[in-house]
């Protein structure tokens, strides 16, 4: 009869513990520490994946080091946002280029826009402006203006309250001014690092001063979708769609933009905007489109 060697319980536990907590090779640990010190999430992910494949016994140590770094970074970010003054933390972009429109105005003109945003601990503030303008034979053939202020209050990474105050001017669409005020609840449906989708819904009030009709003031409902897809480190695709629905009219806007970073803060952007008005004033069309080609400078 073959005798089976006996290992004391303490020896078995020691061997198991040694296997479970195997240390990462010193040269790999040095590489990991140096990469974490750089602060680049993309580089950290790449190196961590390489180390776990090259030295499987140290995979636990790699994950623990990366998790600890990200926890420290998140805590430092929260502290920074909590102490940030009102006029600090603003980022923005300005764009300028050409536009081509169809529908109520068939023109080729200039387009300019400015957007500012601020990310606080809970508050997220956004300001937007957009101008499309054209003169032909001494006559203005396109003069569209949009101004918007959008505050959000975030309860967590997904749930938030939103607000919207928006002013528009577009005589070639049948109105001299249009003002909308809205607020409601929003939710981030998709929160991947390279792909996000937000949905919003709530009541809205809109006042429209038509050119050939009486002033209109109505209570409507607002629904919106904002999506951003980072196709690569330099290319991104965004979709911003909204619908204002009332008893007499429905207004739908969709803006699709493709941006490519050229160098540093400079990018090129092409966008396509569709605006649908189910019940426009007499003689005006229900559908307008604008295609824009712009250079964008981020700051």
N, C-alpha and C positions, 0 to 999 in steps of 0.2 A: 504494500500500500504506500502510495506516494504521500509524503508529508508536505502539507501546505504551510509555508512560512507564515508566522503570525506577526502582524504589525500592531504595536500598541495604539490605542485610540489617539493619544497625543501626537504620535507620529503621522497618522493619517490626516489629522486636522492641520498639522504643520505643512504637509505636502500640498493639501488642498488650498490653504491660504496662500502659499507661495505661488501656486499657479494662477489663482484668481487675482493676485495683486502684483503680477510680474511687472517690473519696471521697464519703462521705455529705454532703449539704448541711449547712452549719454549723447552721442552725436545727433541722434534724432530729436532728443529733448532740446538740445541747443538750437536746432533748426526751428522747432515749434515755438520756442520762446521768442526767437528773433522775429518770426513771422507775426506772432501775436502783438509784439511791440510795434510793428508797422501800422497796425490798426485797420488794414484793408480786409474787409469781410470776404471778398472774392479770393484773395491770396490765402487767407486763413482756411477757407473751405477746401481749396485745392491742395494745400500742404497737409491738412488733416486727413483728407481722403488718401493721399499718397502714403502717409505714415501708417495708417491703419491697415493698408494693403501690404506694405513692406514689412511691418513688424506687428503682426496680429496680436501677439502677447501683450503689447503695450497699448492696445486700442482703448481700453478703459481709461488709461491715464490721459490719452489724447482728448477723448470726449470730455473728461472732467476739467482739463485745462481750458478747452474752448468754452465750455459752459460757464466756468468761473469768470472768464474774460468778458463774455457777453452780459453776464449779470452785473459786473462792475460797470460796464459801459452804459447799460440801461439805467442803473441807479444814478450815475453821474449826469446822464442826460435829463432825468427827472429833476434833479437838484438844480441844474442849469436853467431849465425852463421855468421852474418855480420862482427863481430869483430874477428872471429877465424883466426889464422895464418895458413899458408899453411901446416905446418907439424903438426897441431893440428887436433883433431877430427877423426883420423884414427881408424878403427876397423877391426878386421880380424879373421880368423880361419885357423888352420892347421889340416890336416887329414893324417892318416897313417893306412894302413891295407893291405888286400889281394885283388887280382883281378883275374878274370878268363875271358879269351878272346876266341872268336871263329871267323872263317873267314880266313883271311890271316895268322893268327898266333893262333894256338891252344895251349894255355899255362895257367898255374896257377902261378902267381908271386906276387910281392909286388906293392903297389900303394901309392903314397904320393902326397899331394897337399897343396897349400897355396893360400889364397885369402885375399885381403885387399880392403877396401872401405872407402870412405870419403863423407859425406853428407854436402855440403855447402848450402848457401842461394839459389844459382842458379845452381852451378856446383855440379855434382855427379861424382866421380872418382872411377874406379874399376881396380884392378890388379889381374890377375889369373895365376896360374901355376899348371900343372898337369904332373906327371911322372908315367909311368907304365913300370916295368922292370922285366926281368926273364932271368936266365942263366940255361941251361940244359947240363949236361955232358961237362962242360967247354966251351960251346958255348952260345952266347947271342941269345935267342929265342924271346925276346920281348924288345923293346927299343923305347918307344913312349914318346914324349915331346910336351907340349903345353904351350905357353906363350901368354898372351893377356892383352892389355890395352884398357879400355873402358871409355872415358869421355862422359858425358851427360850435356847439358845445358837446364835447365827447365824454360820455360816461365811462367808456372803456375802449378797447381797440376796435370794436365793431358798432356799438350802439351810440347814436348821437341825435341831438336836436339841431335843426337847421333853420336859418332865416334867409330871406331874399328881399332886397329892394332893388328894383330895376326901372330904368328910364330909357325910352326909345324915341327916336325921331326918324321918320321915313315918309316924306310926302308922296313919293312915287309908289308907295303901297297903300295910299289912301288916308293916312292919318298924319297930323302934324306932331302930336305927342301921344305917348302911351306909357302909363306908369303902372307897375305891378308890385304888390307887397304880399309876401307869403311866409309861412312858417309851418313846421311840422316835424315829423320824425324820420330819421334816416338809419340805414343799416348797411354795413359792409358785408356783402354776400361772399365775396372772394377776397382773401387777404394774403395771397402768395407774394413772395418777394419781388417777382417780376410781372405780376398780374393782379390788379385790384378792380373790383366792381362795387360801386355804391348805388343804392336805390333810395329815393326820397318820395314822400307823399304828404300832402297836407292841404288845407284850404288856402285860397288866395283871393285878393281883391284887386281888380284891374279897372283903371279909368282910361278911356280912349277919347281923344279929341279928334274927330274925323274932319276931313276937309269939306265934305259936301253933306254931312249928316249931323244930327244933334250929338251933343256930348253923351257918352255912354259910361255908366259906372255899374259894374256887376261883381257878384261874388261867384267865384269859380273854384275848381279843384285843380291842384298841381301834382303832377307826377314826373319824376326825373330819374335818369340813369347816367352815371358818370363812370367810365371805364378807362383804364390805362394799362397798356401792354408794352413791356420793355422787350423789344425783339432782340436787341443786343446791347452792348455797352454804349453804342453810339446812336441807335435807332429806336424810336418809340412810336406807338400808335395810340391815339386817344379817340374816344367817342363820348360826346356830351349831347344827350337828347332830353327834351322836356316837352310836356303837353299841358296846356291850360284848357280845361273843358268846362263850358258853361251851357246854359239852356239854349242859347241862340247861336253860339259859335264855339269852334274848337281850333286852337292854334297849336301847331306842332313844329318844333325846331330840332334839327339834327345837324351837328357839326362834327365831321370826321377829319382828323389831322394826322399827318405823317411827318415826323421831324427827324432830321439826321444831323448829328453834331459834326461840324467841319473841322474846327480846332478850338481849343480852349472854351471860351464862352459863346462862340459864334456857331449858329446852326442854320440850316435851310429847312423851310417848312412849306408843304403844300396842304391845302385844306379845301373841303367841299361842304358847303352849308345849304341845307334845304329848309325852306319855311313854307308851311301849308296853313292856309286860312280858309276854313270851311264856308264862311259866309262873309266875303269881302264886300266893301261898298260897290255900288253899281259901276260898271265899266272896268273894274279892276279884276285881275286874275287871281286864282286861288293859290298858285304855286310860284315861288321865287327861288332862284338858286344863285349862289355866289361861289366862285372858285378863286382862291387866293394863292399867290406864290410870293413868299416873303423870306427875308433874312431876319433872324431872331438873335438878339443879344441878351444873354442872361447876366444878372448881377445880384 
